[in-house]
């Protein structure tokens, strides 16, 4: 998977949008206007950073040699997936979907129900 394929996949997800909020060095993906992933565009090693719950963050680091959490906020960890470290496309997509689920958990039930029902 390359940056273009990753971009296309993220935008194929329901309600997903992309933007360059800070500068042109990172691409941020949002769902329901909440960030679920970002890609640093100037890094030579392809990577994407996703939101994880604490248990999944540990699993990610143990099984995929991901980086330590980039930061910890509100009991959520942001972990970086490095594509050349035993990560296949399906695993990457699964972690992106997990990140969206983490975003959705914080939204009102009516919004979650509407998102998952269609």
N, C-alpha and C positions, 0 to 999 in steps of 0.2 A: 504494500500500500504506500502510495506517495502522497504529498501534500494535496495535490488536486483531487485524488480519489477520497482522501479523508474529508476534504472540504465538501465534496459532492455528497458523501455519505451523511455527514452531519446535517446538511441542508435538506436531505431527503426525509429527515425525521419530522414528525408532526410539530407544527408551530415553530420550528427552528429558524433562527436568523443568524447572520454573521455581521461583524463590524470590526473596525479598527479604532477602539475607544481611546487608547493612550497615545499611540503613534503608529507608524507603518511597520513596526517590527513584530507585532503580535496580531493574530486573528482570534477574535473572541466569538464563541457560539453561545446563544441564549435560547431558552425555551420559556414561554410565559414571561418574557422580559427578565429572566434570572439566568445568570451565567452558569453553564454546565461544563464548559471546556474551553481551553485556549491552546493555540499553537504558536510558539515563538518562531517567526519566519526566518530569522537570521542565524539560527543555530545549525551547525553542520550535521548534527545528528538528529534525524527525524524523531519528533516526540510530540505528545499531546498531554496536557495536564487536565485531570478530571477530579471531580468531587467524590469522596468515598466516606462511608461510615467508618468508625475506628477499627472494627473487626475486619472489614474489607481492606482497609489500608495496610494492616499487618499482612493479610493474605497476599496482597499485591506485592509487597516488598519481599516476602519469603519465596513466592513462587515465580516471580518474573524479574527479580533483581531491579525493581523500580527504585527511583530515588527516594530518599527520606521525604516525608511530607514537605512540600514547598512552604506551606503554612497551615496553621490550625486555627479554625474560627468556628465558634458556635457548635462545638462537638463534631465538626466535619473536618476531614483531612483532604487536602488537595495533593494528589500524587502525580508524578510525572511518569508516563509510559514511554519507554525507549523502544522503538520498533525493532532494533537489531538485537534485542536481548530476549530471545525465545518467545516473542510475541507474534502470533499469527493474526491474520485479519479478523477472524471470528472472535478471538480473545479481545482484541482492541474494540471491536463493535460492542461486545458484551460489557466492557468497562464503561463505554460511553453511555449505554443504556442504563447501567447502574447509576451513573452520575445524574442522568435525567430523573431517575426515580428519587434520588436524594433531594433534588430540587423540588420535585412535586410533593414530597412529604411535608414541606414547609408551607405549602399553599393551602388555602381554604378547601374544605372537603368538596364543595360544589364545583370548584375549578378542577380539582383532581378527578372527580367523577366524570365531568364533561370531557376532559383530556383523554382518559382511558376508555370511554365509551365509544368514541368514534374512531 
